[in-house]
Amino acid sequence: MSEPTFIARLFQSHASHGNLPQKPAVYRFADRVLEVLFPHFADEQTFPSEDAISAQLFQLNKDLRKVLHPLKDELPAPPAVLADRFFEQLPAIYETLCKDAQAIVIEDPAASDEDEVMLTYPGFYAICIFRLAHQLCGLGIPLVPRMLTEYAHQQTGIDIHPGATIGQYFCIDHGTGIVIGQTTVIGNHVKLYQGVTLGAVSVEKGLANTKRHPTIEDHVVIYAGATILGGNVVVGHHSIIGGNVWLTETVQPYSKVYHKSQIKVSSSRQREEYLEYYI
């Protein structure tokens, strides 16, 4: 039997992947949810009445059912049931996001108020998308949560896996290059700077469902460029992890962990002692 032609192979691929969520619909759903929760995300005029908000939430419930319909054979419950469960949790998600915005205002001297955070901070947007995706992930919905957090990754440079567990009053400052792995557990009042990686050491594929990423307890600050790896690693509460630290072991509460490097500053007018080589 001859090999299928290039066109035939492409057709087979499209035919076998017909039942997948569509990216534009998934992205549009999340952004419209945020427009309802926070007028700061709205492209057009804010909602003029409570009835208008109720009508939009009803429409978003229908939109989520449509997004989930292609996955209906892989879902733990019908799309309508899962959509209802998601929107039942929306008030709690909203309250948590308000606390996240408060935390950023408190922790960042450059933030004047919550309006500025919601309008301009990519870290807050990434947290918003994560919280929506995490709720969908908790409902056992495949693909869609990861599509959402990768969408936020594209927009902000902040990569948070929807399976991660993150407490309240979470603060991301600057944020570019942050990576938070699937089994990471983060407590309350934690602050991360740009370039932080909460990752896993290399494991076999069969261990994918084990705890592979670190646990960060309450009131921890992790400065820029720090890398913390391993499922057994715990950063104790009220600890400070300095910039560029490479950490693969547990640290006790109230610890300060920092990388000490030698920096020499000299004037161009000062005569330097150079080694002289004669060949």
VEXDREN-976846 format. One line per field, with one value per residue: residue in three letters; x, y, z of N, C-alpha, C, CB in turn. Coordinates in steps of 0.001 Angstrom, whole numbers, padded with zeros to 6 digits. Glycine has a CB too. Layout:
<atoms>
residu: (ALA/...)
n.X: (X/...)
n.Y: (Y/...)
n.Z: (Z/...)
ca.X: (X/...)
ca.Y: (Y/...)
ca.Z: (Z/...)
c.X: (X/...)
c.Y: (Y/...)
c.Z: (Z/...)
cb.X: (X/...)
cb.Y: (Y/...)
cb.Z: (Z/...)
</atoms>
This chain:
<atoms>
residu: (MET/SER/GLU/PRO/THR/PHE/ILE/ALA/ARG/LEU/PHE/GLN/SER/HIS/ALA/SER/HIS/GLY/ASN/LEU/PRO/GLN/LYS/PRO/ALA/VAL/TYR/ARG/PHE/ALA/ASP/ARG/VAL/LEU/GLU/VAL/LEU/PHE/PRO/HIS/PHE/ALA/ASP/GLU/GLN/THR/PHE/PRO/SER/GLU/ASP/ALA/ILE/SER/ALA/GLN/LEU/PHE/GLN/LEU/ASN/LYS/ASP/LEU/ARG/LYS/VAL/LEU/HIS/PRO/LEU/LYS/ASP/GLU/LEU/PRO/ALA/PRO/PRO/ALA/VAL/LEU/ALA/ASP/ARG/PHE/PHE/GLU/GLN/LEU/PRO/ALA/ILE/TYR/GLU/THR/LEU/CYS/LYS/ASP/ALA/GLN/ALA/ILE/VAL/ILE/GLU/ASP/PRO/ALA/ALA/SER/ASP/GLU/ASP/GLU/VAL/MET/LEU/THR/TYR/PRO/GLY/PHE/TYR/ALA/ILE/CYS/ILE/PHE/ARG/LEU/ALA/HIS/GLN/LEU/CYS/GLY/LEU/GLY/ILE/PRO/LEU/VAL/PRO/ARG/MET/LEU/THR/GLU/TYR/ALA/HIS/GLN/GLN/THR/GLY/ILE/ASP/ILE/HIS/PRO/GLY/ALA/THR/ILE/GLY/GLN/TYR/PHE/CYS/ILE/ASP/HIS/GLY/THR/GLY/ILE/VAL/ILE/GLY/GLN/THR/THR/VAL/ILE/GLY/ASN/HIS/VAL/LYS/LEU/TYR/GLN/GLY/VAL/THR/LEU/GLY/ALA/VAL/SER/VAL/GLU/LYS/GLY/LEU/ALA/ASN/THR/LYS/ARG/HIS/PRO/THR/ILE/GLU/ASP/HIS/VAL/VAL/ILE/TYR/ALA/GLY/ALA/THR/ILE/LEU/GLY/GLY/ASN/VAL/VAL/VAL/GLY/HIS/HIS/SER/ILE/ILE/GLY/GLY/ASN/VAL/TRP/LEU/THR/GLU/THR/VAL/GLN/PRO/TYR/SER/LYS/VAL/TYR/HIS/LYS/SER/GLN/ILE/LYS/VAL/SER/SER/SER/ARG/GLN/ARG/GLU/GLU/TYR/LEU/GLU/TYR/TYR/ILE)
n.X: (000854/000548/002097/000164/-000736/000653/-001416/-003492/-002602/-002684/-005443/-006342/-005283/-006712/-009301/-009210/-008851/-011037/-012729/-011964/-011426/-011868/-009402/-009862/-012478/-012136/-010269/-011709/-013868/-012663/-011612/-013955/-015253/-013552/-014037/-016570/-016110/-014236/-014326/-012116/-010963/-012576/-013288/-015173/-018005/-018854/-021040/-024435/-026345/-027583/-029138/-028103/-025581/-026284/-027499/-025287/-023672/-025307/-025179/-022447/-022299/-023621/-021785/-019547/-020488/-020618/-017913/-016996/-018328/-017129/-015500/-017082/-017197/-015013/-015338/-016002/-018621/-021734/-021438/-023163/-023621/-021037/-020465/-022334/-021354/-018890/-019639/-020934/-018820/-017715/-018157/-016453/-013960/-013763/-013578/-011115/-009394/-009649/-008326/-005774/-005153/-005115/-002900/-000799/-000825/-000103/002430/004020/005724/005463/002881/-000031/-002773/-005566/-006895/-004876/-003298/-005036/-005458/-002911/-000984/000724/001184/-001049/-003047/-002181/-002505/-005273/-006218/-005054/-006487/-009092/-008585/-007586/-009830/-011427/-009757/-009882/-012416/-012099/-011811/-010357/-007604/-008732/-008140/-005300/-004945/-005848/-003988/-001676/-002347/-002345/000347/001476/000648/001817/004296/004445/004310/002139/001149/-002088/-002663/-001305/-001313/-002352/-002332/-004119/-003853/-001740/001176/002647/005419/006507/007252/007862/009011/008546/008029/005821/005343/003345/002665/003230/002893/001688/001547/-000246/000039/002413/005190/006497/009223/010440/011521/011617/011726/009769/010190/010678/012887/014517/012461/011206/008750/006696/006403/004976/002629/003291/004304/006163/007143/008110/007080/005850/005664/003582/003900/006342/009073/010405/013120/014310/015164/015627/015793/013954/013768/012139/010031/010090/011027/010699/009950/010192/007811/007708/010212/013036/014106/016899/017997/018853/019411/019994/018143/017686/016926/015214/014328/014245/011581/011597/014029/016891/018042/020666/022617/025971/028086/031203/031842/033694/034486/036057/037885/038389/040614/042310/045284/045522/046596/048120/048706/051724/052698/055334/056296)
n.Y: (-001192/002191/005143/007642/010708/014027/015921/014206/013248/015584/016032/013788/014385/016728/015688/013886/015521/017078/017581/019654/022312/025682/028090/031009/031230/030269/032092/034469/034001/033985/036616/038101/037326/038548/041188/041538/041129/043125/046416/047623/046033/046197/046856/048484/050556/050384/048100/049114/048554/046423/044405/044202/043161/040694/039535/039333/037519/035286/034846/034287/031898/030246/030504/029203/026595/026036/026180/023956/021883/020408/018700/016926/014115/013571/014761/015004/015438/016618/019405/021569/021207/021474/024096/025511/024903/026171/028915/029190/029397/031795/034229/033762/033576/036175/037642/036695/037636/040386/040621/039893/042098/044082/043212/043661/046455/047067/045879/046908/049822/051484/051300/053063/052749/050404/050618/051372/049065/047121/048152/048321/046399/043601/041345/041138/040613/038094/036602/036759/035298/032855/032152/031766/029649/027722/027070/025843/023719/022350/021339/019197/019551/019067/020391/023104/024714/024798/025987/028536/029525/029462/031330/033648/033554/034125/036765/038086/037046/035526/032429/030295/027259/025786/023851/024448/025402/028237/030581/033250/036860/037201/038326/039533/041084/043080/040598/039351/036435/034694/031392/028941/025809/022804/021285/022992/024525/027343/029558/032025/035598/035825/036941/037405/038162/039184/036635/034446/030969/028277/025198/021793/019112/016918/014237/010873/010148/008630/009530/011803/012569/012917/014866/017354/019882/022818/023768/026745/028535/030716/034323/034739/036083/036150/036912/038431/036248/033950/030394/027634/024301/021100/018613/017956/020135/022735/026025/027751/029633/033242/033665/034889/034804/035386/037225/035429/033031/029525/026901/023808/022498/022182/025066/026526/028183/031790/032177/033549/033464/033769/034635/035214/037306/038582/041883/044236/047589/050153/053170/054679/056155/055040/053142/049977/046751/044669/041398/040566/039169/037523/036554)
n.Z: (000000/-000848/000540/002249/000648/001087/001395/002075/004525/006024/005990/007408/009907/010575/010596/012707/014857/015278/017415/019374/021719/020637/020238/020015/021107/023713/024787/024496/026164/028773/028930/028787/031107/032957/032267/033310/036039/036652/035748/034702/032781/030623/027214/026182/027110/030573/032383/032541/034488/037179/036141/033582/034101/035211/032966/031281/032687/032535/029774/029540/030904/029101/027010/028071/028198/025468/024811/026195/025000/022751/024187/025487/025776/027309/029725/033296/033963/032506/030165/030865/033601/034656/033887/035413/037965/037881/037733/040135/041853/041207/042731/044968/043696/042765/045200/046130/044138/044500/046916/046075/044455/046419/047877/046082/045927/048552/048746/046687/046316/044126/043269/043203/043767/043755/041325/039529/039624/038518/035990/034800/035586/034561/036094/037752/035887/034951/037287/037554/035276/035902/038273/037316/035531/037276/038786/036820/036261/038680/038471/036896/034180/031063/029046/028495/030855/030710/028233/028826/030769/029267/027389/028987/029564/027058/026831/028984/029726/031986/033457/034716/035890/035644/037526/039829/043324/044913/047473/049234/048801/046951/045426/042548/041374/038790/037171/034638/033086/035196/036395/037398/038543/037999/040384/042404/045596/047105/049782/051765/051336/049776/047882/044674/042542/039263/036969/038672/039316/040106/040154/038919/039626/037299/036398/035863/033322/034327/036885/036829/038107/040721/043621/042467/042540/044458/047854/049097/051919/054059/053878/052474/050640/047434/045584/042465/039809/041283/041711/042568/043240/043209/044639/047339/048607/050899/051585/054406/056397/056477/055337/053403/050146/048349/045386/042411/043669/043864/044774/046278/048526/051676/053605/056834/058711/058856/057607/055858/052700/050521/047670/047561/045953/044681/044015/042353/042369/040727/040096/036919/036879/038622/038940/037623/038707/036622/035367/033780/030766/029125/026048)
ca.X: (000000/001355/001980/-000807/-000148/000760/-002754/-004284/-002151/-003231/-006877/-006511/-005003/-007840/-010479/-009073/-008791/-012168/-013411/-011081/-011871/-011303/-008653/-010510/-013630/-011631/-009676/-012769/-014645/-011942/-011531/-015281/-015487/-012814/-014716/-017685/-015586/-013497/-014524/-010806/-010624/-013578/-012910/-016257/-018657/-019162/-022438/-025214/-027299/-027426/-029768/-027170/-024544/-026905/-027682/-023981/-023248/-026109/-024605/-021136/-022557/-023886/-020541/-018693/-021044/-020198/-016480/-016767/-019069/-016278/-014833/-018132/-016929/-013886/-015641/-016558/-020050/-022153/-020981/-024067/-023392/-019729/-020570/-023040/-020448/-017882/-020189/-021230/-017581/-017209/-018038/-015255/-012819/-013721/-013068/-009684/-008685/-009598/-007246/-004514/-004905/-004734/-001541/000142/-000757/000637/003810/004774/005655/005124/001446/-000748/-004051/-005993/-007219/-003641/-002910/-005921/-005333/-001578/-000033/000593/001129/-002438/-003784/-001784/-003145/-006702/-006417/-004737/-007557/-010177/-008139/-007445/-011169/-011818/-008924/-010436/-013648/-011739/-011916/-009046/-007187/-009130/-007343/-003941/-005056/-005994/-002752/-000720/-002778/-001775/001801/001771/000356/002534/005583/004323/003857/001616/000354/-003385/-002737/-000658/-002189/-001842/-003174/-004643/-002943/-000576/001735/003682/005981/007128/006698/008344/009879/008171/007512/005288/005014/002030/002377/003659/001932/002074/000667/-000809/000947/003697/005561/007501/009750/010650/012517/011573/011280/009373/010177/010903/014071/014158/011882/010660/007383/005775/006261/004395/001542/003796/004638/007451/007500/008272/006033/006245/004730/003064/004751/007674/009450/011416/013616/014472/016110/015788/015289/013689/013406/011958/008774/010298/011585/009751/010486/009423/007118/008452/011579/013402/015021/017538/018109/019775/019657/019632/017780/017128/016735/014280/014842/013370/010925/012375/015373/017333/018905/021133/023828/026946/029102/032136/031792/034759/034263/037261/037877/039216/041858/043193/046149/045249/047756/047880/049767/052443/053159/056391/056354)
ca.Y: (000000/003396/006106/008703/011955/015090/016480/013195/013235/016762/015820/012834/015095/017605/014872/013240/016537/017982/017873/020382/023689/026674/029083/032319/031158/030104/033358/035475/033705/034443/038070/038654/037141/039594/042459/041619/041243/044375/047298/048022/045189/046361/047670/049410/051129/049430/047667/050226/048156/045077/043478/044000/042248/039362/039016/038961/036287/034207/034581/033663/030496/029579/030468/028160/025305/025840/025904/022613/020864/019474/017777/016319/012702/013489/015524/014211/015743/017354/020806/022473/021042/022047/025551/025997/024795/027229/030229/029207/029766/033084/035218/033480/033955/037638/038107/036378/038547/041694/040536/039922/043484/044782/042802/044336/047857/047122/045419/047646/051270/052189/051160/054100/052227/049177/050923/051305/047653/046406/048701/048346/045389/042289/040316/040965/039931/036684/035985/036628/034166/031640/031789/031185/028354/026777/026598/024892/022538/021640/020662/018046/019900/019000/021296/024508/025472/025022/026968/029858/030012/029732/032620/034667/033477/034864/038181/038712/036427/034854/031064/029642/026080/025850/022889/024964/025868/029539/031164/034601/038001/036827/039515/039409/042402/043031/039314/038727/035272/033819/030068/028238/024481/022184/020819/024005/024985/028665/029994/033377/036748/035515/037922/036947/039116/038669/035601/033363/029660/027267/024110/020411/018431/015980/012970/010036/010490/007905/010250/013113/012902/013084/016251/017600/021296/023181/024380/028052/028836/032082/035498/034535/036940/035522/037983/038185/035268/032782/029122/026689/023070/019838/018414/017834/021397/023629/027307/028052/030921/034463/033593/035727/034149/036464/037135/034488/031841/028197/026221/022456/021904/022898/026071/026677/029491/032985/032090/034422/032695/034694/034318/036279/037409/039687/042914/045207/048857/050969/054351/054547/056891/054240/052239/048568/045826/043625/040405/040773/037934/037702/035384)
ca.Z: (000000/-000955/001628/001939/000174/002091/001611/002780/005917/006684/006177/008503/011147/010873/010893/014018/015904/015085/018669/020278/021973/019743/021010/020149/022002/025076/025208/024578/027372/029965/028954/029065/032540/033657/032024/034255/037397/036831/034591/034197/031643/029568/026063/025891/028281/031631/032412/033092/035529/037720/035191/032472/034580/035305/031610/030748/033350/031937/028455/029725/031251/027816/026247/028627/027755/024084/024833/026718/024240/022004/025117/026299/026060/028238/030926/034406/034056/031306/030120/031580/035041/034973/033754/036603/039111/037759/038051/041565/042545/040733/043818/045770/042869/042770/046494/046187/043239/045151/047913/045328/044073/047648/048228/045185/046357/049818/048610/045678/046548/042888/042994/043944/044238/043080/039929/038763/039539/037606/034649/034212/036058/033928/037125/038200/034814/034964/038447/037235/034374/036657/039221/036516/035003/038392/039127/035780/036464/039823/038048/036069/032763/030400/027970/028586/031837/030222/027155/029423/031384/028194/026825/029864/029374/025831/027022/030099/030020/033280/033167/035916/035528/036322/038616/041034/044399/045342/048508/049082/048882/046147/044773/041520/041065/037456/036776/033410/033234/036315/036050/038564/038041/038203/041748/043359/046605/047604/050857/051745/051472/049134/046860/043723/041575/037909/036737/039666/038840/041087/039188/039306/039129/036244/036858/034806/032939/035196/038149/036500/039024/042078/044002/041830/042661/045873/048675/049617/053007/054157/054128/051886/049519/046584/044725/041035/039292/042155/041199/043657/042536/043902/045349/048775/049101/051566/052046/055608/056446/056815/054826/052266/049218/047610/043937/041755/044496/043343/046015/046094/049840/052536/054543/057976/058804/059201/057031/054772/051806/049502/046912/047793/044912/044901/042993/042553/041695/040776/039246/035722/037124/039457/038178/037908/038722/035629/035161/032533/030157/028135/025171)
c.X: (000890/001106/000949/-000084/-000108/-000612/-003610/-003894/-002694/-004717/-007140/-006286/-006171/-009080/-010416/-009019/-009920/-012825/-012453/-011656/-011167/-010646/-009377/-011686/-013194/-011088/-010751/-013610/-013955/-011903/-012887/-015681/-014784/-013441/-015900/-017160/-014953/-013688/-013205/-010408/-011559/-013055/-013945/-016852/-018986/-020662/-023300/-026145/-026979/-028026/-028833/-026049/-025090/-027070/-026353/-023463/-024023/-025545/-023257/-021263/-022824/-022616/-019616/-019199/-020621/-018710/-016216/-017400/-018169/-015605/-015823/-017868/-015787/-014161/-016212/-018048/-020438/-021677/-021860/-023836/-022082/-019747/-021268/-022130/-019387/-018448/-020664/-020015/-017057/-017165/-016786/-013987/-012655/-013123/-011567/-008879/-008619/-008497/-005880/-004153/-004473/-003286/-000514/000288/000090/002121/004645/004646/005247/003636/000673/-002075/-004431/-006385/-005974/-003190/-003734/-005768/-003982/-000664/-000236/000533/-000282/-003264/-003457/-002421/-004632/-006964/-006107/-005902/-008773/-009802/-008038/-008808/-011661/-011031/-009459/-011724/-013372/-011825/-010526/-008840/-007490/-008331/-005938/-003935/-005125/-004684/-001661/-001076/-002224/-000259/002209/001625/001315/003949/005601/003644/003447/000769/-000968/-003524/-002083/-001704/-001594/-002840/-003583/-003543/-001621/-000112/002812/004142/006827/006716/007306/009281/009576/007607/007080/004735/003721/001717/002920/002528/002474/001054/000138/000291/002353/003938/006686/007926/010026/011711/012546/011066/010982/009135/010436/012277/013612/013640/011392/009208/006364/005543/005605/003321/001990/004059/006054/007984/007451/006999/006589/005218/004403/004173/006195/007868/010570/011846/014010/015526/016314/015150/015164/013097/013170/010688/008907/010818/010466/010492/009614/008874/008031/009927/011769/014430/015590/017613/019169/020139/019207/019401/017123/016977/015820/014997/013788/012675/011876/013820/015622/018340/019359/022427/024789/028002/029981/032080/032853/034471/035536/037123/038772/040551/042844/043998/045882/046539/047447/049034/050420/052983/054221/056507/057537)
c.Y: (001244/004318/007168/009976/012967/015667/015503/013137/014428/016595/014855/013510/015987/016805/014271/014232/017551/018406/018479/021774/024661/027794/030424/032308/031041/031426/034426/035261/034271/035959/038708/038437/038247/040962/042644/041832/042607/045257/047753/047230/045395/047259/048742/049936/050043/049144/048695/049853/046762/044043/043194/043040/040832/038729/038577/037682/035084/033826/033881/032198/029684/029456/029365/026779/025003/025500/024456/021520/019917/018427/016908/014864/012507/014168/014632/014431/016504/018806/021757/022411/021697/023574/026154/025963/025882/028565/030315/029660/031149/034153/035005/033849/035467/038173/037849/037325/039963/041722/040542/041350/044311/044473/043513/045800/047984/046848/046248/049144/052057/052141/052160/053595/051005/049433/050834/049866/046937/046884/048415/047184/044049/041148/040072/040251/038437/035946/035770/035411/032860/031231/031211/029784/027310/026227/025583/023598/021696/020922/019462/018293/019837/020157/022769/025269/025779/026019/028381/030368/030228/031011/033772/034712/034287/036369/038851/038191/035704/033506/030381/028457/026109/024871/023363/025432/027148/030167/032587/035651/037682/038045/039120/040818/042289/041733/038633/037560/034382/032508/029377/026905/023902/021829/021776/024330/026280/029097/031401/034427/036417/036511/037370/038093/038405/037566/034482/032081/028765/026000/022749/019966/017386/014666/012179/010415/009823/008580/011611/013530/013015/014558/016540/019002/021728/023698/025662/028441/030327/033114/035277/035534/036243/036545/037476/037129/034046/031548/028146/025433/021914/019755/018302/019114/022261/024891/027747/029463/032037/034390/034555/034962/035226/036202/036142/033275/030589/027310/024880/021748/022783/023929/026293/028041/030575/032922/033225/033631/033629/034200/035486/036240/038614/040640/043949/046448/049688/052151/054115/055276/056096/053278/050804/047759/044693/042627/040660/039436/038259/036421/035537)
c.Z: (000000/000250/001255/001506/001317/002421/002396/004248/006689/006954/007322/009853/011545/011273/012295/015169/015759/016378/019689/020535/021039/020557/021124/021125/023457/025589/025419/025842/028615/030046/029256/030521/033322/033438/032970/035671/037650/035600/033970/032946/030452/028452/025764/027197/029297/031670/033138/034241/036034/036773/034019/032873/034672/033932/031014/031403/032809/030575/028572/030144/029984/026990/026754/028220/026317/024000/025224/025859/023439/022891/025886/026653/027049/029572/032025/034618/032790/031343/030914/033088/035443/034872/034967/037826/039076/038214/039505/042372/042158/041836/044679/045000/042884/044066/046610/045308/043816/046201/047232/044924/045280/048017/047365/045575/047621/049600/047637/045920/045303/042567/043846/044506/043412/041625/039058/038572/038482/036163/034006/034582/035363/034945/037614/037144/034798/036130/038175/036360/035096/037552/038480/036043/036107/038805/038099/035918/037615/039523/037152/034585/032131/029428/028216/029644/031344/029059/027723/030013/030352/027447/027668/029747/028143/026044/028002/030311/031348/033061/034470/035474/036299/037482/039889/042047/044978/046313/048208/049256/048179/045360/043783/041171/039795/036761/035574/033706/034419/035779/037342/038082/038585/039648/042806/044323/047196/048642/050658/051903/050952/048011/046009/042819/040246/037883/037752/039011/040035/040284/039796/038841/038121/036841/035653/034537/033850/036534/037963/037496/040476/042359/043526/042055/044123/046540/049279/050685/053075/054366/053671/050747/048752/045541/043336/040733/040161/041512/042363/043035/043507/044724/046850/049406/049677/051975/053212/055631/056933/056398/053668/051444/048302/046114/043492/042611/043753/044551/045718/047433/050678/053395/055627/057972/059276/058688/056040/053951/050698/048883/047060/046704/045197/043720/043315/041722/041837/039831/038035/035887/037980/038590/038603/037873/037756/035674/033826/032035/029109/027317/024244)
cb.X: (-000966/001044/003354/-001711/-000947/001695/-003430/-004104/-000627/-002988/-007513/-005545/-003732/-008154/-010619/-007833/-007441/-013185/-014047/-009644/-011612/-012392/-007300/-010988/-014520/-010538/-008651/-013668/-014846/-010523/-011000/-016322/-014993/-011364/-015190/-018552/-014567/-011985/-015336/-009754/-010648/-014874/-012714/-017346/-019931/-018680/-022565/-026017/-028742/-028081/-031107/-026578/-024006/-028270/-028339/-022981/-023442/-027592/-024451/-020328/-023759/-024954/-019834/-018629/-022591/-020499/-015764/-017300/-020033/-015222/-013976/-019434/-016612/-012665/-016619/-015827/-020387/-023679/-020920/-025526/-023381/-018659/-021327/-024303/-019783/-017379/-021341/-021685/-016521/-018069/-019277/-015214/-012991/-015122/-013817/-009436/-009367/-010954/-007400/-004609/-006157/-005671/-001385/-000322/-002178/000060/003815/004288/006993/005901/000957/-000996/-005159/-007165/-007849/-002547/-003078/-007361/-005562/-000923/-000161/001750/002007/-003074/-003451/-000260/-002947/-007212/-005536/-003473/-007984/-010503/-006785/-006758/-012148/-011605/-007468/-010656/-014555/-012603/-012547/-008898/-007839/-010615/-007256/-003304/-006295/-007063/-002271/-000668/-004334/-002178/002262/000851/-001062/001760/006659/003518/004974/000780/001141/-004477/-002118/000299/-002363/-001592/-002471/-005765/-002689/-000907/002305/003153/006837/008691/005312/009053/011263/007135/008587/004180/006115/001933/002967/004126/001695/002172/001385/-001862/001025/003721/005978/006966/011040/011060/013829/010666/012349/008080/011180/009812/014895/015368/010716/010771/007124/006284/007615/003805/000461/005079/004512/007342/006556/009339/005536/006330/005311/002062/004734/007849/009896/010871/014806/014831/017403/015160/016224/012718/014499/013114/008116/011252/012331/009089/010510/010266/005899/008360/011919/013963/014300/018913/018413/021035/018922/020755/016843/018023/018085/013519/015191/014158/009737/012380/015569/017959/018167/021325/023508/027600/028457/033579/030380/036135/033017/038503/038338/038469/041551/042387/047647/044235/048052/047725/049213/053590/051977/057753/055036)
cb.Y: (000005/004132/006757/008994/012518/016205/016821/011815/013225/018008/015292/011650/015925/018488/013759/012388/017250/017340/016605/020477/024083/027242/029296/032794/029976/029015/033836/035422/032182/033891/038585/038026/035744/039610/042539/040342/040145/044098/048513/047841/043742/046943/046793/048727/051880/049959/046288/050836/048209/044973/044053/045347/042703/039454/040073/040099/036404/034634/035884/034433/030384/030345/031822/028277/025311/027092/026854/022520/021541/020243/018558/016419/011971/014100/016646/014538/016581/017311/021277/022131/019548/021473/025924/025158/023419/027334/030552/027819/028736/033576/035162/031990/033441/038209/037414/034926/038572/042035/039263/039026/044094/044393/041289/044219/048422/046113/043994/047286/051773/051606/049703/055299/053310/048549/052322/052108/046958/046567/050178/049589/045211/042061/040696/042323/040562/036557/036856/037891/034309/031848/033028/032086/028501/027460/027778/025496/022946/022580/021638/016907/021320/017673/020882/024607/024703/023690/026681/029828/029036/028556/032699/034408/031998/034402/038350/038518/037458/035728/030245/030639/024759/025594/021616/026120/024771/030478/031120/034845/038386/035640/040492/038643/042947/043133/039481/039757/035719/034516/029213/029085/023557/020953/019428/025276/023897/029712/029915/033539/037192/034051/039264/035773/039789/039807/036210/033752/029007/027699/024369/019495/017781/015715/013216/008547/010091/006527/010422/013089/011873/012256/016473/017348/022174/024220/023400/029141/028371/032172/035848/033062/038368/034210/038661/039466/035912/033049/028547/027302/022694/019594/017208/016713/022156/022941/028394/027835/030827/034725/032166/037122/033014/036693/038488/035209/031952/027597/027098/021619/021698/021921/027422/026489/029416/033174/030734/035773/031431/036085/034035/036142/037518/039164/043562/044606/049609/050134/055597/055088/058217/053467/052598/047997/045262/044233/038956/041798/037152/038060/035208)
cb.Z: (001237/-002276/001942/003164/-001030/001596/000270/002132/005980/005839/004889/008336/011007/009667/009861/014040/015873/014209/019234/019693/023439/018806/020383/018795/021626/025131/024172/023317/027524/029973/027625/028140/033007/033202/030571/034190/037658/037080/034999/035284/032060/030145/024844/025031/027875/032993/033089/032012/034999/039105/034676/032014/035947/036000/030713/030953/034873/031801/027667/030769/032230/027020/026320/030157/027865/023257/025801/028122/023299/021253/026099/025585/024778/027611/030603/035683/035357/031164/028692/031260/035428/034038/032468/036861/039139/036310/037110/042032/042261/039585/044706/046175/041422/042569/047651/045756/041867/045792/048776/044080/043432/048804/048085/043719/046604/050820/048168/044261/047040/041737/043277/043050/044158/043827/039812/039448/040903/038051/034689/034595/037565/032976/038285/038533/033442/035035/039709/036534/033116/037501/040056/035305/034301/039599/039219/034383/036734/040936/037322/036407/032578/029656/026707/028895/033140/029784/026288/030496/032445/027220/026754/031312/029227/024698/027504/031351/030005/034303/032445/036796/035829/035336/038200/040681/045512/044117/049818/050089/050355/045189/045812/040241/042262/037556/036527/032538/033334/037243/035281/039298/038352/037379/041964/042630/047728/046443/052164/052858/052947/048587/047501/042888/042116/036971/036687/040871/037918/041927/038135/038729/040295/035330/037867/035180/031494/035426/038806/035097/038918/042288/045561/040371/041809/045999/049795/048462/054343/055294/055615/051369/050011/045905/045380/040334/039084/043548/040086/044744/041538/044776/044844/049058/047966/052807/050888/056813/057346/058314/054388/052730/048396/048144/043363/041372/045858/042386/046858/045156/050549/053420/053807/059262/059741/060710/056339/055314/051225/050091/045399/049192/043505/045110/042905/042183/042283/040419/040033/034498/037800/040520/038381/036901/040184/034199/035230/032718/029527/028815/024363)
</atoms>
